[in-house]
Amino acid sequence: MPIRSGKPFSKLTRISAGLTSSSTTLVTPLVGTVEEANEADVRALFDTNYFGQLRVIQAALPLLRQQSSGHILGVSSSLGIAAMPLIGFYCATKWAVEALHESLAQEVKSFGIKVTLLEPGAYATDFGSPASLKITPGLDAYANLRKRVSGRLSSAERGDPEATAEAILKVVDAEQPPLRFIFGNTSLPMARATYADRLATWEAWEDVSNAAQGEPKKKKIASF
């Protein structure tokens, strides 16, 4: 059963493009290792970053299908491409957002609905500021890791958020918009390196992976 509640788009007659995003006013970014984090904080993060977007999508889809057009833009992150330590739970929500929209794009293509994942890198906003973070109580075992990651993030260059509007409009106006769109000039080199490393690892273990298939068999599955 869909988790949407009410009909927030019931008074609208048309939607051209819709942006699904999380709100850091509802839940702050969670900083902590996998071992340190509180489950309730992790659930709150997923409720906003993942389920928040899902609710908007489910509410908008009936109208988008009816009009046989529209463009859903989901806000992911460069951290939805490659994860980092200490913010792994935030990364996990963005990986979930990536999978959601990738599946969605295949489901709604025949209705004339387009889907794009926006993958911004670091920008000079309040996001990530000391006041915006929820930092878990730290274990001494991870103190050095925290110091290294904090130093790396504090020295990183950040983009100008005012420069993004024109880029988003170009994506919206495109006849064939991309499924994924990176914001900024640092994420694509990172993505290249990440996928090169993944491919190299998969290929190095290809023989073992193939052996894990065993003897191929055909088996009927339940009809959907």
HELIX and SHEET records of a PDB file:
HELIX    1   1 GLU A   39  PHE A   46  1                                   8    
HELIX    2   2 ASP A   47  PHE A   51  3                                   5    
HELIX    3   3 GLY A   52  GLN A   67  1                                  16    
HELIX    4   4 SER A   78  GLY A   80  5                                   3    
HELIX    5   5 GLY A   88  VAL A  108  1                                  21    
HELIX    6   6 LYS A  109  PHE A  111  5                                   3    
HELIX    7   7 PRO A  130  SER A  132  5                                   3    
HELIX    8   8 ASP A  140  TYR A  142  5                                   3    
HELIX    9   9 ALA A  143  SER A  154  1                                  12    
HELIX   10  10 PRO A  161  ALA A  163  5                                   3    
HELIX   11  11 THR A  164  ASP A  173  1                                  10    
HELIX   12  12 SER A  187  ALA A  204  1                                  18    
HELIX   13  13 GLU A  206  ALA A  211  1                                   6    
SHEET    1   A 4 ALA A  17  THR A  20  0                                        
SHEET    2   A 4 GLY A  70  VAL A  75  1                                        
SHEET    3   A 4 ILE A 113  PRO A 120  1                                        
SHEET    4   A 4 ARG A 180  PHE A 183  1                                        
SHEET    1   B 2 LEU A  30  VAL A  31  0                                        
SHEET    2   B 2 LYS A 134  ILE A 135  1                                        
END                                                                             
